Structure formats: structure tokens, C-alpha cells
Amino acid sequence: MQGEKIGEESGKVISQRVLPNPGGGPKMETSIQVNSKLLGVEATTTATYWSVVRPDGTLYGEGQGIVMGKEGDLATWVGQGVGTIKQDGAISYRGAVYYQTSSARWLRLNSVAAIFEYEVDAQGNARSQIWEWK
């Protein structure tokens, strides 16, 4: 069940490249840099994820990121998600992320499974919302 909203982000895609994928179609790697707010702490997140198009046209992806708080807090995350490609080239993902941190203000994230909604428009503008999964 969706619980408390714990974060939100907005920013830009900063790079993309196509990777070899011996198991099928192309694998796209995307890196983003976004302004974040995580448990009320202002931060910057840099993340890279890859995605593949599945036979039914949906996307599957995995990624990892680093969240750096404006006052020195640091957390990392790993996650997975599924998505769709919209007619205008926008992409919409839903999935889960798992944090790891030693920052006192974010320690509770070590025991949280978080769910997210992530959207990227055709111009590379990215935004997401993150909730605790109860």
C-alpha cells in the first residue's frame, strides 16, 4: 500500500547511449541530474538507468543513483521499473527503489521499500514522485 510521500525530483536527462544487448533488441542507457527533496532535505540526485523494449512494446529498466544533500547528507539507491512510451516520445515508468545511507536524517530509508512514478517528456525533462511502500 502506498504510504507517506518521501520525495520528489525534477531535472534533465544529461546523456543517453545505446548499449549492446546480446539477448534481444537495443538497450538504452540514460543518465539524469535532478533537484531533489528527500524526507524534507534539499538535494541533488545523479542517476543512470538502462531500459529495454519488451516484445509487447513496454519497457523494463534498472538503475542506480546518488543523492547528495545540500548540507552533506549522502544516500545511494538501486531500483527497477516498468514503463511505456507515449505517442509524443515521452516515457512513463512505475517501480521501486531501495536506499542505503549512513546520514542521520535519512537513516530510516535503510528499512524502506519506496515506490515511484517517473516521467520524462520528449525534450528530456524528468520528474518523479516517491512514496514509502507500506
N, CA, C and O atoms as CSV, one atom per row, in Angstrom:
chain,resi,resn,atom,element,x,y,z
A,1,MET,N,N,0.834,-1.170,0.000
A,1,MET,CA,C,0.000,0.000,0.000
A,1,MET,C,C,0.887,1.244,0.000
A,1,MET,O,O,1.914,1.298,0.677
A,2,GLN,N,N,0.467,2.232,-0.771
A,2,GLN,CA,C,1.204,3.489,-0.836
A,2,GLN,C,C,1.086,4.225,0.487
A,2,GLN,O,O,-0.012,4.422,1.007
A,3,GLY,N,N,2.235,4.630,1.028
A,3,GLY,CA,C,2.256,5.362,2.284
A,3,GLY,C,C,2.631,6.816,2.073
A,3,GLY,O,O,2.256,7.434,1.077
A,4,GLU,N,N,3.371,7.345,3.020
A,4,GLU,CA,C,3.787,8.742,3.031
A,4,GLU,C,C,4.649,9.095,1.816
A,4,GLU,O,O,5.516,8.319,1.417
A,5,LYS,N,N,4.406,10.264,1.237
A,5,LYS,CA,C,5.271,10.767,0.173
A,5,LYS,C,C,6.590,11.165,0.819
A,5,LYS,O,O,6.606,11.980,1.741
A,6,ILE,N,N,7.705,10.596,0.342
A,6,ILE,CA,C,9.005,10.859,0.958
A,6,ILE,C,C,9.931,11.679,0.061
A,6,ILE,O,O,10.975,12.144,0.518
A,7,GLY,N,N,9.564,11.862,-1.211
A,7,GLY,CA,C,10.451,12.632,-2.063
A,7,GLY,C,C,9.830,13.051,-3.366
A,7,GLY,O,O,8.794,12.538,-3.790
A,8,GLU,N,N,10.506,14.015,-4.000
A,8,GLU,CA,C,10.138,14.445,-5.345
A,8,GLU,C,C,11.385,14.996,-6.016
A,8,GLU,O,O,12.317,15.453,-5.354
A,9,GLU,N,N,11.386,14.945,-7.347
A,9,GLU,CA,C,12.553,15.351,-8.120
A,9,GLU,C,C,12.114,15.991,-9.427
A,9,GLU,O,O,11.050,15.681,-9.962
A,10,SER,N,N,12.957,16.895,-9.932
A,10,SER,CA,C,12.759,17.407,-11.287
A,10,SER,C,C,14.104,17.865,-11.828
A,10,SER,O,O,14.921,18.437,-11.107
A,11,GLY,N,N,14.317,17.601,-13.113
A,11,GLY,CA,C,15.580,17.958,-13.741
A,11,GLY,C,C,15.626,17.532,-15.194
A,11,GLY,O,O,14.611,17.559,-15.889
A,12,LYS,N,N,16.802,17.140,-15.653
A,12,LYS,CA,C,17.015,16.874,-17.077
A,12,LYS,C,C,17.771,15.570,-17.313
A,12,LYS,O,O,18.562,15.122,-16.483
A,13,VAL,N,N,17.499,14.980,-18.473
A,13,VAL,CA,C,18.348,13.914,-19.000
A,13,VAL,C,C,19.655,14.575,-19.419
A,13,VAL,O,O,19.634,15.570,-20.144
A,14,ILE,N,N,20.796,14.038,-18.974
A,14,ILE,CA,C,22.080,14.647,-19.320
A,14,ILE,C,C,22.867,13.832,-20.347
A,14,ILE,O,O,23.793,14.355,-20.969
A,15,SER,N,N,22.510,12.561,-20.531
A,15,SER,CA,C,23.155,11.772,-21.588
A,15,SER,C,C,22.354,10.513,-21.870
A,15,SER,O,O,21.610,10.018,-21.024
A,16,GLN,N,N,22.529,10.011,-23.088
A,16,GLN,CA,C,21.927,8.737,-23.491
A,16,GLN,C,C,22.883,8.041,-24.437
A,16,GLN,O,O,23.603,8.687,-25.199
A,17,ARG,N,N,22.883,6.717,-24.384
A,17,ARG,CA,C,23.640,5.935,-25.344
A,17,ARG,C,C,22.998,4.564,-25.503
A,17,ARG,O,O,22.324,4.070,-24.600
A,18,VAL,N,N,23.217,3.966,-26.654
A,18,VAL,CA,C,22.688,2.638,-26.938
A,18,VAL,C,C,23.788,1.630,-26.616
A,18,VAL,O,O,24.934,1.778,-27.039
A,19,LEU,N,N,23.408,0.597,-25.852
A,19,LEU,CA,C,24.344,-0.446,-25.439
A,19,LEU,C,C,24.054,-1.735,-26.194
A,19,LEU,O,O,22.919,-1.973,-26.607
A,20,PRO,N,N,25.076,-2.568,-26.378
A,20,PRO,CA,C,24.807,-3.889,-26.966
A,20,PRO,C,C,23.916,-4.707,-26.026
A,20,PRO,O,O,24.019,-4.597,-24.805
A,21,ASN,N,N,23.058,-5.512,-26.606
A,21,ASN,CA,C,22.174,-6.358,-25.821
A,21,ASN,C,C,22.084,-7.715,-26.503
A,21,ASN,O,O,21.217,-7.930,-27.350
A,22,PRO,N,N,22.975,-8.628,-26.138
A,22,PRO,CA,C,23.007,-9.931,-26.805
A,22,PRO,C,C,21.692,-10.705,-26.720
A,22,PRO,O,O,21.445,-11.599,-27.530
A,23,GLY,N,N,20.840,-10.364,-25.735
A,23,GLY,CA,C,19.597,-11.093,-25.553
A,23,GLY,C,C,18.421,-10.575,-26.359
A,23,GLY,O,O,17.326,-11.124,-26.240
A,24,GLY,N,N,18.594,-9.548,-27.170
A,24,GLY,CA,C,17.437,-9.029,-27.888
A,24,GLY,C,C,17.701,-7.675,-28.503
A,24,GLY,O,O,18.806,-7.385,-28.962
A,25,GLY,N,N,16.655,-6.840,-28.503
A,25,GLY,CA,C,16.727,-5.517,-29.117
A,25,GLY,C,C,17.643,-4.568,-28.365
A,25,GLY,O,O,18.304,-4.967,-27.406
A,26,PRO,N,N,17.683,-3.333,-28.790
A,26,PRO,CA,C,18.595,-2.360,-28.201
A,26,PRO,C,C,18.335,-2.121,-26.717
A,26,PRO,O,O,17.213,-2.242,-26.226
A,27,LYS,N,N,19.402,-1.784,-26.040
A,27,LYS,CA,C,19.369,-1.441,-24.624
A,27,LYS,C,C,19.826,0.020,-24.539
A,27,LYS,O,O,20.933,0.353,-24.961
A,28,MET,N,N,18.973,0.884,-23.993
A,28,MET,CA,C,19.271,2.315,-23.903
A,28,MET,C,C,19.699,2.659,-22.484
A,28,MET,O,O,19.018,2.313,-21.518
A,29,GLU,N,N,20.829,3.340,-22.366
A,29,GLU,CA,C,21.297,3.830,-21.078
A,29,GLU,C,C,21.027,5.333,-21.001
A,29,GLU,O,O,21.343,6.071,-21.934
A,30,THR,N,N,20.452,5.777,-19.902
A,30,THR,CA,C,20.092,7.179,-19.715
A,30,THR,C,C,20.631,7.659,-18.376
A,30,THR,O,O,20.502,6.966,-17.367
A,31,SER,N,N,21.235,8.844,-18.364
A,31,SER,CA,C,21.678,9.475,-17.115
A,31,SER,C,C,20.901,10.763,-16.922
A,31,SER,O,O,20.637,11.498,-17.873
A,32,ILE,N,N,20.539,11.023,-15.667
A,32,ILE,CA,C,19.777,12.227,-15.328
A,32,ILE,C,C,20.456,12.948,-14.168
A,32,ILE,O,O,21.173,12.341,-13.373
A,33,GLN,N,N,20.218,14.246,-14.088
A,33,GLN,CA,C,20.583,15.021,-12.915
A,33,GLN,C,C,19.360,15.846,-12.550
A,33,GLN,O,O,18.829,16.594,-13.371
A,34,VAL,N,N,18.924,15.699,-11.304
A,34,VAL,CA,C,17.679,16.330,-10.873
A,34,VAL,C,C,17.848,16.992,-9.518
A,34,VAL,O,O,18.661,16.561,-8.700
A,35,ASN,N,N,17.074,18.042,-9.288
A,35,ASN,CA,C,16.952,18.638,-7.960
A,35,ASN,C,C,15.957,17.792,-7.192
A,35,ASN,O,O,14.891,17.449,-7.704
A,36,SER,N,N,16.311,17.458,-5.957
A,36,SER,CA,C,15.509,16.528,-5.171
A,36,SER,C,C,15.127,17.138,-3.839
A,36,SER,O,O,15.754,18.078,-3.349
A,37,LYS,N,N,14.082,16.572,-3.275
A,37,LYS,CA,C,13.740,16.800,-1.876
A,37,LYS,C,C,13.423,15.410,-1.334
A,37,LYS,O,O,12.472,14.766,-1.776
A,38,LEU,N,N,14.226,14.952,-0.373
A,38,LEU,CA,C,14.073,13.615,0.186
A,38,LEU,C,C,13.910,13.741,1.692
A,38,LEU,O,O,14.818,14.210,2.379
A,39,LEU,N,N,12.767,13.330,2.207
A,39,LEU,CA,C,12.413,13.493,3.620
A,39,LEU,C,C,12.636,14.937,4.065
A,39,LEU,O,O,13.122,15.188,5.168
A,40,GLY,N,N,12.274,15.882,3.196
A,40,GLY,CA,C,12.361,17.294,3.514
A,40,GLY,C,C,13.731,17.919,3.328
A,40,GLY,O,O,13.885,19.125,3.522
A,41,VAL,N,N,14.730,17.130,2.958
A,41,VAL,CA,C,16.093,17.617,2.781
A,41,VAL,C,C,16.328,17.950,1.306
A,41,VAL,O,O,16.123,17.099,0.441
A,42,GLU,N,N,16.754,19.176,1.014
A,42,GLU,CA,C,17.079,19.580,-0.353
A,42,GLU,C,C,18.338,18.852,-0.804
A,42,GLU,O,O,19.298,18.738,-0.042
A,43,ALA,N,N,18.338,18.353,-2.057
A,43,ALA,CA,C,19.453,17.541,-2.532
A,43,ALA,C,C,19.541,17.597,-4.055
A,43,ALA,O,O,18.682,18.163,-4.732
A,44,THR,N,N,20.597,16.998,-4.559
A,44,THR,CA,C,20.773,16.766,-5.987
A,44,THR,C,C,20.956,15.265,-6.181
A,44,THR,O,O,21.717,14.625,-5.455
A,45,THR,N,N,20.255,14.711,-7.161
A,45,THR,CA,C,20.393,13.294,-7.471
A,45,THR,C,C,20.974,13.149,-8.863
A,45,THR,O,O,20.531,13.799,-9.810
A,46,THR,N,N,21.972,12.286,-8.972
A,46,THR,CA,C,22.515,11.885,-10.263
A,46,THR,C,C,22.276,10.387,-10.375
A,46,THR,O,O,22.606,9.626,-9.466
A,47,ALA,N,N,21.700,9.969,-11.498
A,47,ALA,CA,C,21.330,8.561,-11.652
A,47,ALA,C,C,21.540,8.105,-13.087
A,47,ALA,O,O,21.494,8.898,-14.027
A,48,THR,N,N,21.770,6.817,-13.228
A,48,THR,CA,C,21.864,6.183,-14.533
A,48,THR,C,C,21.008,4.933,-14.512
A,48,THR,O,O,21.058,4.141,-13.570
A,49,TYR,N,N,20.221,4.768,-15.565
A,49,TYR,CA,C,19.416,3.553,-15.690
A,49,TYR,C,C,19.484,3.070,-17.126
A,49,TYR,O,O,19.777,3.829,-18.050
A,50,TRP,N,N,19.206,1.786,-17.287
A,50,TRP,CA,C,19.100,1.228,-18.636
A,50,TRP,C,C,17.695,0.684,-18.800
A,50,TRP,O,O,17.031,0.319,-17.830
A,51,SER,N,N,17.257,0.638,-20.047
A,51,SER,CA,C,15.939,0.066,-20.323
A,51,SER,C,C,15.972,-0.685,-21.642
A,51,SER,O,O,16.753,-0.373,-22.541
A,52,VAL,N,N,15.111,-1.674,-21.732
A,52,VAL,CA,C,14.938,-2.450,-22.950
A,52,VAL,C,C,13.454,-2.476,-23.293
A,52,VAL,O,O,12.596,-2.414,-22.412
A,53,VAL,N,N,13.172,-2.567,-24.576
A,53,VAL,CA,C,11.791,-2.704,-25.024
A,53,VAL,C,C,11.460,-4.194,-25.022
A,53,VAL,O,O,12.171,-5.002,-25.621
A,54,ARG,N,N,10.380,-4.542,-24.347
A,54,ARG,CA,C,9.948,-5.942,-24.291
A,54,ARG,C,C,9.081,-6.241,-25.508
A,54,ARG,O,O,8.623,-5.315,-26.178
A,55,PRO,N,N,8.847,-7.525,-25.809
A,55,PRO,CA,C,8.096,-7.902,-27.017
A,55,PRO,C,C,6.727,-7.230,-27.153
A,55,PRO,O,O,6.253,-7.023,-28.270
A,56,ASP,N,N,6.087,-6.887,-26.030
A,56,ASP,CA,C,4.764,-6.252,-26.118
A,56,ASP,C,C,4.846,-4.725,-26.254
A,56,ASP,O,O,3.815,-4.054,-26.270
A,57,GLY,N,N,6.065,-4.170,-26.353
A,57,GLY,CA,C,6.246,-2.733,-26.516
A,57,GLY,C,C,6.437,-1.961,-25.219
A,57,GLY,O,O,6.741,-0.768,-25.254
A,58,THR,N,N,6.264,-2.616,-24.077
A,58,THR,CA,C,6.520,-1.951,-22.799
A,58,THR,C,C,8.021,-1.953,-22.520
A,58,THR,O,O,8.789,-2.644,-23.189
A,59,LEU,N,N,8.420,-1.177,-21.532
A,59,LEU,CA,C,9.828,-1.069,-21.160
A,59,LEU,C,C,10.085,-1.744,-19.821
A,59,LEU,O,O,9.213,-1.774,-18.953
A,60,TYR,N,N,11.279,-2.283,-19.663
A,60,TYR,CA,C,11.763,-2.752,-18.366
A,60,TYR,C,C,13.116,-2.102,-18.148
A,60,TYR,O,O,13.933,-2.044,-19.067
A,61,GLY,N,N,13.365,-1.603,-16.920
A,61,GLY,CA,C,14.640,-0.956,-16.659
A,61,GLY,C,C,15.129,-1.146,-15.243
A,61,GLY,O,O,14.365,-1.461,-14.330
A,62,GLU,N,N,16.436,-0.944,-15.084
A,62,GLU,CA,C,17.085,-0.985,-13.778
A,62,GLU,C,C,18.038,0.188,-13.690
A,62,GLU,O,O,18.599,0.616,-14.698
A,63,GLY,N,N,18.226,0.715,-12.471
A,63,GLY,CA,C,19.111,1.855,-12.328
A,63,GLY,C,C,19.691,1.985,-10.946
A,63,GLY,O,O,19.384,1.219,-10.032
A,64,GLN,N,N,20.552,2.994,-10.824
A,64,GLN,CA,C,21.166,3.314,-9.549
A,64,GLN,C,C,21.446,4.799,-9.502
A,64,GLN,O,O,21.618,5.446,-10.535
A,65,GLY,N,N,21.490,5.338,-8.282
A,65,GLY,CA,C,21.707,6.767,-8.161
A,65,GLY,C,C,22.383,7.154,-6.862
A,65,GLY,O,O,22.479,6.367,-5.921
A,66,ILE,N,N,22.850,8.401,-6.844
A,66,ILE,CA,C,23.467,9.001,-5.661
A,66,ILE,C,C,22.693,10.274,-5.345
A,66,ILE,O,O,22.489,11.122,-6.215
A,67,VAL,N,N,22.268,10.399,-4.099
A,67,VAL,CA,C,21.563,11.579,-3.632
A,67,VAL,C,C,22.502,12.331,-2.693
A,67,VAL,O,O,22.945,11.784,-1.683
A,68,MET,N,N,22.803,13.586,-3.029
A,68,MET,CA,C,23.705,14.394,-2.214
A,68,MET,C,C,22.939,15.585,-1.651
A,68,MET,O,O,22.524,16.479,-2.389
A,69,GLY,N,N,22.760,15.582,-0.343
A,69,GLY,CA,C,22.051,16.665,0.322
A,69,GLY,C,C,22.861,17.948,0.327
A,69,GLY,O,O,24.091,17.915,0.318
A,70,LYS,N,N,22.175,19.068,0.343
A,70,LYS,CA,C,22.834,20.379,0.322
A,70,LYS,C,C,23.677,20.622,1.575
A,70,LYS,O,O,24.544,21.496,1.584
A,71,GLU,N,N,23.419,19.846,2.632
A,71,GLU,CA,C,24.176,20.011,3.877
A,71,GLU,C,C,25.082,18.814,4.155
A,71,GLU,O,O,25.475,18.592,5.301
A,72,GLY,N,N,25.419,18.039,3.118
A,72,GLY,CA,C,26.378,16.959,3.268
A,72,GLY,C,C,25.804,15.564,3.415
A,72,GLY,O,O,26.563,14.598,3.493
A,73,ASP,N,N,24.492,15.432,3.456
A,73,ASP,CA,C,23.886,14.099,3.534
A,73,ASP,C,C,24.179,13.342,2.245
A,73,ASP,O,O,24.297,13.950,1.181
A,74,LEU,N,N,24.296,12.012,2.334
A,74,LEU,CA,C,24.569,11.185,1.171
A,74,LEU,C,C,23.794,9.880,1.273
A,74,LEU,O,O,23.775,9.238,2.323
A,75,ALA,N,N,23.158,9.495,0.176
A,75,ALA,CA,C,22.462,8.210,0.094
A,75,ALA,C,C,22.653,7.665,-1.317
A,75,ALA,O,O,22.843,8.422,-2.269
A,76,THR,N,N,22.601,6.363,-1.433
A,76,THR,CA,C,22.581,5.721,-2.746
A,76,THR,C,C,21.296,4.924,-2.858
A,76,THR,O,O,20.658,4.613,-1.853
A,77,TRP,N,N,20.919,4.595,-4.082
A,77,TRP,CA,C,19.735,3.759,-4.288
A,77,TRP,C,C,19.938,2.867,-5.504
A,77,TRP,O,O,20.738,3.160,-6.392
A,78,VAL,N,N,19.197,1.778,-5.515
A,78,VAL,CA,C,19.069,0.905,-6.683
A,78,VAL,C,C,17.583,0.699,-6.898
A,78,VAL,O,O,16.800,0.743,-5.948
A,79,GLY,N,N,17.186,0.471,-8.158
A,79,GLY,CA,C,15.768,0.297,-8.419
A,79,GLY,C,C,15.477,-0.396,-9.722
A,79,GLY,O,O,16.363,-0.626,-10.546
A,80,GLN,N,N,14.212,-0.725,-9.891
A,80,GLN,CA,C,13.693,-1.377,-11.093
A,80,GLN,C,C,12.343,-0.780,-11.409
A,80,GLN,O,O,11.645,-0.285,-10.525
A,81,GLY,N,N,11.975,-0.832,-12.688
A,81,GLY,CA,C,10.664,-0.343,-13.054
A,81,GLY,C,C,10.211,-0.828,-14.413
A,81,GLY,O,O,10.988,-1.383,-15.191
A,82,VAL,N,N,8.945,-0.607,-14.679
A,82,VAL,CA,C,8.357,-0.896,-15.982
A,82,VAL,C,C,7.773,0.392,-16.518
A,82,VAL,O,O,7.348,1.256,-15.751
A,83,GLY,N,N,7.750,0.522,-17.842
A,83,GLY,CA,C,7.280,1.771,-18.407
A,83,GLY,C,C,6.610,1.614,-19.754
A,83,GLY,O,O,6.526,0.531,-20.332
A,84,THR,N,N,6.134,2.762,-20.222
A,84,THR,CA,C,5.508,2.833,-21.540
A,84,THR,C,C,6.059,4.044,-22.283
A,84,THR,O,O,6.470,5.031,-21.673
A,85,ILE,N,N,6.059,3.951,-23.606
A,85,ILE,CA,C,6.450,5.057,-24.466
A,85,ILE,C,C,5.171,5.682,-25.007
A,85,ILE,O,O,4.331,4.995,-25.587
A,86,LYS,N,N,5.030,6.984,-24.814
A,86,LYS,CA,C,3.850,7.703,-25.285
A,86,LYS,C,C,4.020,8.098,-26.754
A,86,LYS,O,O,5.133,8.060,-27.277
A,87,GLN,N,N,2.942,8.471,-27.415
A,87,GLN,CA,C,2.981,8.837,-28.836
A,87,GLN,C,C,3.909,9.999,-29.117
A,87,GLN,O,O,4.516,10.056,-30.187
A,88,ASP,N,N,4.036,10.933,-28.176
A,88,ASP,CA,C,4.878,12.112,-28.407
A,88,ASP,C,C,6.348,11.871,-28.047
A,88,ASP,O,O,7.158,12.796,-28.110
A,89,GLY,N,N,6.696,10.634,-27.670
A,89,GLY,CA,C,8.073,10.312,-27.311
A,89,GLY,C,C,8.353,10.381,-25.827
A,89,GLY,O,O,9.454,10.037,-25.396
A,90,ALA,N,N,7.393,10.815,-25.035
A,90,ALA,CA,C,7.550,10.830,-23.581
A,90,ALA,C,C,7.580,9.391,-23.062
A,90,ALA,O,O,7.077,8.469,-23.704
A,91,ILE,N,N,8.181,9.229,-21.892
A,91,ILE,CA,C,8.260,7.907,-21.265
A,91,ILE,C,C,7.728,8.012,-19.846
A,91,ILE,O,O,7.991,8.989,-19.145
A,92,SER,N,N,6.985,7.006,-19.432
A,92,SER,CA,C,6.394,6.954,-18.111
A,92,SER,C,C,6.776,5.626,-17.454
A,92,SER,O,O,6.544,4.559,-18.023
A,93,TYR,N,N,7.363,5.695,-16.254
A,93,TYR,CA,C,7.783,4.500,-15.514
A,93,TYR,C,C,7.095,4.440,-14.162
A,93,TYR,O,O,6.728,5.465,-13.587
A,94,ARG,N,N,6.926,3.218,-13.663
A,94,ARG,CA,C,6.499,2.963,-12.296
A,94,ARG,C,C,7.406,1.856,-11.773
A,94,ARG,O,O,7.725,0.914,-12.499
A,95,GLY,N,N,7.826,1.970,-10.500
A,95,GLY,CA,C,8.704,0.942,-9.971
A,95,GLY,C,C,9.024,1.143,-8.510
A,95,GLY,O,O,8.301,1.826,-7.784
A,96,ALA,N,N,10.128,0.530,-8.086
A,96,ALA,CA,C,10.540,0.566,-6.682
A,96,ALA,C,C,12.031,0.857,-6.586
A,96,ALA,O,O,12.817,0.459,-7.446
A,97,VAL,N,N,12.405,1.564,-5.513
A,97,VAL,CA,C,13.810,1.840,-5.220
A,97,VAL,C,C,14.098,1.486,-3.773
A,97,VAL,O,O,13.209,1.484,-2.922
A,98,TYR,N,N,15.373,1.186,-3.517
A,98,TYR,CA,C,15.837,0.794,-2.192
A,98,TYR,C,C,17.073,1.627,-1.871
A,98,TYR,O,O,18.060,1.602,-2.607
A,99,TYR,N,N,17.006,2.366,-0.760
A,99,TYR,CA,C,18.064,3.293,-0.374
A,99,TYR,C,C,19.052,2.652,0.589
A,99,TYR,O,O,18.742,1.688,1.290
A,100,GLN,N,N,20.265,3.228,0.597
A,100,GLN,CA,C,21.268,2.885,1.594
A,100,GLN,C,C,21.963,4.182,1.986
A,100,GLN,O,O,22.401,4.948,1.128
A,101,THR,N,N,22.059,4.421,3.304
A,101,THR,CA,C,22.669,5.664,3.774
A,101,THR,C,C,23.188,5.502,5.188
A,101,THR,O,O,22.741,4.629,5.932
A,102,SER,N,N,24.143,6.357,5.554
A,102,SER,CA,C,24.564,6.479,6.952
A,102,SER,C,C,24.231,7.877,7.475
A,102,SER,O,O,24.569,8.213,8.610
A,103,SER,N,N,23.573,8.684,6.656
A,103,SER,CA,C,23.154,10.029,7.055
A,103,SER,C,C,22.064,9.944,8.123
A,103,SER,O,O,21.062,9.253,7.940
A,104,ALA,N,N,22.262,10.643,9.225
A,104,ALA,CA,C,21.304,10.584,10.343
A,104,ALA,C,C,19.889,10.969,9.919
A,104,ALA,O,O,18.920,10.359,10.370
A,105,ARG,N,N,19.763,11.982,9.051
A,105,ARG,CA,C,18.425,12.447,8.649
A,105,ARG,C,C,17.728,11.475,7.714
A,105,ARG,O,O,16.506,11.532,7.572
A,106,TRP,N,N,18.473,10.586,7.074
A,106,TRP,CA,C,17.885,9.645,6.121
A,106,TRP,C,C,17.967,8.189,6.577
A,106,TRP,O,O,17.613,7.292,5.812
A,107,LEU,N,N,18.424,7.935,7.798
A,107,LEU,CA,C,18.632,6.556,8.254
A,107,LEU,C,C,17.410,5.674,8.090
A,107,LEU,O,O,17.550,4.494,7.768
A,108,ARG,N,N,16.233,6.202,8.297
A,108,ARG,CA,C,15.029,5.365,8.189
A,108,ARG,C,C,14.823,4.804,6.788
A,108,ARG,O,O,14.106,3.818,6.612
A,109,LEU,N,N,15.456,5.435,5.775
A,109,LEU,CA,C,15.323,4.938,4.408
A,109,LEU,C,C,15.955,3.554,4.232
A,109,LEU,O,O,15.598,2.825,3.307
A,110,ASN,N,N,16.887,3.191,5.108
A,110,ASN,CA,C,17.530,1.877,5.008
A,110,ASN,C,C,16.535,0.738,5.178
A,110,ASN,O,O,16.796,-0.379,4.731
A,111,SER,N,N,15.407,1.001,5.810
A,111,SER,CA,C,14.413,-0.057,6.034
A,111,SER,C,C,13.123,0.184,5.258
A,111,SER,O,O,12.078,-0.377,5.589
A,112,VAL,N,N,13.200,1.029,4.214
A,112,VAL,CA,C,12.017,1.384,3.438
A,112,VAL,C,C,12.131,0.843,2.016
A,112,VAL,O,O,13.163,0.998,1.363
A,113,ALA,N,N,11.075,0.216,1.551
A,113,ALA,CA,C,10.912,-0.015,0.113
A,113,ALA,C,C,10.107,1.181,-0.382
A,113,ALA,O,O,9.034,1.477,0.145
A,114,ALA,N,N,10.628,1.865,-1.391
A,114,ALA,CA,C,9.954,3.057,-1.899
A,114,ALA,C,C,9.422,2.779,-3.297
A,114,ALA,O,O,10.067,2.089,-4.087
A,115,ILE,N,N,8.252,3.313,-3.600
A,115,ILE,CA,C,7.680,3.188,-4.936
A,115,ILE,C,C,7.715,4.565,-5.600
A,115,ILE,O,O,7.644,5.595,-4.930
A,116,PHE,N,N,7.826,4.562,-6.925
A,116,PHE,CA,C,7.955,5.836,-7.615
A,116,PHE,C,C,7.112,5.898,-8.874
A,116,PHE,O,O,6.735,4.879,-9.453
A,117,GLU,N,N,6.829,7.132,-9.279
A,117,GLU,CA,C,6.297,7.478,-10.598
A,117,GLU,C,C,7.349,8.373,-11.230
A,117,GLU,O,O,7.755,9.366,-10.627
A,118,TYR,N,N,7.796,8.042,-12.430
A,118,TYR,CA,C,8.861,8.778,-13.103
A,118,TYR,C,C,8.406,9.082,-14.521
A,118,TYR,O,O,7.959,8.191,-15.242
A,119,GLU,N,N,8.520,10.333,-14.914
A,119,GLU,CA,C,8.095,10.775,-16.244
A,119,GLU,C,C,9.233,11.547,-16.907
A,119,GLU,O,O,9.892,12.366,-16.267
A,120,VAL,N,N,9.458,11.282,-18.185
A,120,VAL,CA,C,10.410,12.063,-18.984
A,120,VAL,C,C,9.680,12.492,-20.245
A,120,VAL,O,O,9.140,11.653,-20.965
A,121,ASP,N,N,9.659,13.809,-20.523
A,121,ASP,CA,C,8.999,14.261,-21.743
A,121,ASP,C,C,9.948,14.141,-22.936
A,121,ASP,O,O,11.121,13.807,-22.774
A,122,ALA,N,N,9.440,14.413,-24.113
A,122,ALA,CA,C,10.222,14.248,-25.347
A,122,ALA,C,C,11.424,15.190,-25.403
A,122,ALA,O,O,12.342,14.959,-26.189
A,123,GLN,N,N,11.438,16.247,-24.587
A,123,GLN,CA,C,12.563,17.183,-24.547
A,123,GLN,C,C,13.593,16.830,-23.466
A,123,GLN,O,O,14.569,17.559,-23.286
A,124,GLY,N,N,13.386,15.722,-22.749
A,124,GLY,CA,C,14.347,15.281,-21.738
A,124,GLY,C,C,14.140,15.863,-20.357
A,124,GLY,O,O,15.021,15.754,-19.504
A,125,ASN,N,N,12.989,16.483,-20.118
A,125,ASN,CA,C,12.673,16.987,-18.778
A,125,ASN,C,C,12.138,15.837,-17.935
A,125,ASN,O,O,11.162,15.187,-18.310
A,126,ALA,N,N,12.775,15.587,-16.801
A,126,ALA,CA,C,12.425,14.447,-15.953
A,126,ALA,C,C,11.820,14.938,-14.642
A,126,ALA,O,O,12.222,15.969,-14.102
A,127,ARG,N,N,10.850,14.183,-14.145
A,127,ARG,CA,C,10.284,14.463,-12.831
A,127,ARG,C,C,9.801,13.165,-12.217
A,127,ARG,O,O,9.394,12.243,-12.923
A,128,SER,N,N,9.849,13.100,-10.896
A,128,SER,CA,C,9.362,11.900,-10.221
A,128,SER,C,C,8.823,12.243,-8.847
A,128,SER,O,O,9.124,13.286,-8.267
A,129,GLN,N,N,8.020,11.328,-8.358
A,129,GLN,CA,C,7.489,11.375,-7.003
A,129,GLN,C,C,7.768,10.025,-6.378
A,129,GLN,O,O,7.726,8.995,-7.051
A,130,ILE,N,N,8.059,10.035,-5.062
A,130,ILE,CA,C,8.479,8.823,-4.376
A,130,ILE,C,C,7.676,8.689,-3.075
A,130,ILE,O,O,7.540,9.650,-2.317
A,131,TRP,N,N,7.153,7.496,-2.832
A,131,TRP,CA,C,6.379,7.207,-1.626
A,131,TRP,C,C,6.953,6.011,-0.904
A,131,TRP,O,O,7.557,5.128,-1.514
A,132,GLU,N,N,6.760,5.990,0.396
A,132,GLU,CA,C,7.071,4.795,1.168
A,132,GLU,C,C,6.042,3.726,0.807
A,132,GLU,O,O,4.857,4.022,0.661
A,133,TRP,N,N,6.495,2.498,0.665
A,133,TRP,CA,C,5.599,1.370,0.398
A,133,TRP,C,C,5.374,0.658,1.719
A,133,TRP,O,O,6.304,0.103,2.304
A,134,LYS,N,N,4.130,0.677,2.184
A,134,LYS,CA,C,3.811,0.060,3.490
A,134,LYS,C,C,3.257,-1.323,3.298
A,134,LYS,O,O,2.930,-1.999,4.274
